[in-house]
Amino acid sequence: MAVFLLRIAFRNQPDGSDFLLTGRVYPATTTVKAGDWLVLGQLKVLIKQVEIATYEGIMLTISQDAVETLRRSGIVLTKLYGTEIQLESTAQ
């Protein structure tokens, strides 16, 4: 099973609505793509975009709507530093 180890969560741009989640994916051979899911308990968050950066690791973009849904459920992404989040691939 693949996991995303969250290092930083922040708004994409000061006036933007998307959030960037920066971290690492384990195992390192895992391929993450747009359309895959982050699984936080009973909630799934759609990954809108994936970028790979040498220093930062992997950057996943999720929507503000997803962040609000998580917040209403008591999950605040900016407080999940160092948390392993399960990844679910759309490829079977």
N, C-alpha and C positions, 0 to 999 in steps of 0.2 A: 504494500500500500504506500502511495506517495504522500508526502506532507510538505507543506510550505511553512518555513520557519520565519515568522514575521519579525522584521527588524524595525521598520519605520512605516507609519501610515500618515499621509498628508493630502491636503487638497491639491489637485493637479495645478491649478492656477488660482491666484487670489479671488478672481471672479468666476472661476470655472465650477462646474458642478460634479465633475468626476473626482474620484480619489485614487491615489497611487499607493500601492502596498509594495514595499521593497523588502526583499529577504532572499532566502536560499531555498532550493527545492531538494528534497532527499527522497530516494536516492538520486545522485547527481545525473544519472542517465535518463531521468524522467523528462519527457517532452510535454510541456504545457502549452496550450493554444487557446485563442479566443474561442469561447463557447464552452470551455470546461467550467467546472464548478468548484468553489471553495465550500466546504461543508463545516458549519459551526452548529453542533448539536443537531436539532431538527431542521435548521434553516440551511438553504443552499443559496449561494451568491454567485451570479453569473460573472465570468471573467470576460470583459469587453475587449481588452487588448493586452498583449504580452510583449515586453521588450527585454532584451538581454544586454547587460552592461558588465564589463569586466570587473570593475571595482564594486559596484552596488549589488551585483548578483542579478536577480530577476525582478522586474517591475511589472506588477499586475494592475490593470486599471479596472475599477468597478464603478458603478453609477452612484450618484447621490441618493437615488431612490433605494438602492440596496443598503447603503449606510443608514438611512432613516429607518428602514425595516429592522435592521439589526439593533439600532438604538432603542426602538420601541419594545424590542424583546429583551432589553437589558444588556446588550453587548455593545461596548464602545471600542471600536478598533484601535484607537490611539492608546488604549490601556492594555492592549494585548501583546506588548513587546516581549519577544522571546517565546511566544506561544506557537506550538505546532498546530497548523490547521490542515485538516485532511483535504486532499484533492480528489476530485472525481472527474475522470475523463469522459468525454462524449463518445470517444472511439471504443468500440467493444471488440 
